[in-house]
Amino acid sequence: MALHLEDALSQVLGETEYSNRHDIWLWYTLLFYETRFNPNDYSDTGMRDKMARYLQTRTWRVDELLKERRKQLVHKRDIEWITEDRRVAEWMTKEIQNSTGHSQLKNYFDLKEKDLPIAILDVWQRDITQKANLLRDLEQRWKSHKANDRVYAWFKDDDQKSQFAWDWLEKNSFVVTLGSAPFETFEDILIFFDKANYSREQKELYIGKIKKGWTQKKYRENLKGKAQYNFVLSDKAIVSLEKLASRYEVSRARLLEILIEMEAEKNDHVPEKIRTAQLLKTS
């Protein structure tokens, strides 16, 4: 359901249906291309009120601005693929800034998620056909970019892996972490590698080292409360150990632990074996 406003700006523009995108476009158009528009001249008022007060004394500019808006804003269907997903928004912002050379929007007020890349495109002084073509190109590039996400699949099931990746990078390649926030989620690590501009080979090298570090970390954690012993077993005992481990699909070390735990609890096999061995010696 559309939101309708009955404020000063809606009266000046002659339209009551609210559009955040239209407000952002008008704000930056006035900032960049209206030399007499100074937001500081209208203190203690909101963004819409500042624009309304400026245009109230220049009503002759309203029709020109509305015509310009129709010429500058691509149809909403052309931007539907730009979702609220933070990764899409950050990738799009970087790509559109590179394509348009227009990055100063971030210096005025905080645009969230997809509002920033769309605003940069909207204010860019180019033919609407050129903008639509750029969007189609970016959409295809985004799909191709995401098709390579399988290289990050190992991180997806556990955010602790992403958090470990940050710790590993800080320790082993501190420079690449400068300017980035610590990873908390799988999305964080995707955004980091999106921005890093590494080749596929570089990404795989880093990820391979991180995975190896994770495996070593887990191995050390599993060793807590354990000690290593070296002892000699007879060939017959080794064959039996291998068969039992294979039958129950456990490691040899785990099988020995189970046997020791069972004997410690029941204490029936070892004493009998010892007694039998002693009788055989004395007989």
Order of alpha helices (4+ residues) and beta strands (2+ residues): alpha-alpha-alpha-alpha-alpha-alpha-alpha-alpha-alpha-alpha-alpha-alpha-alpha
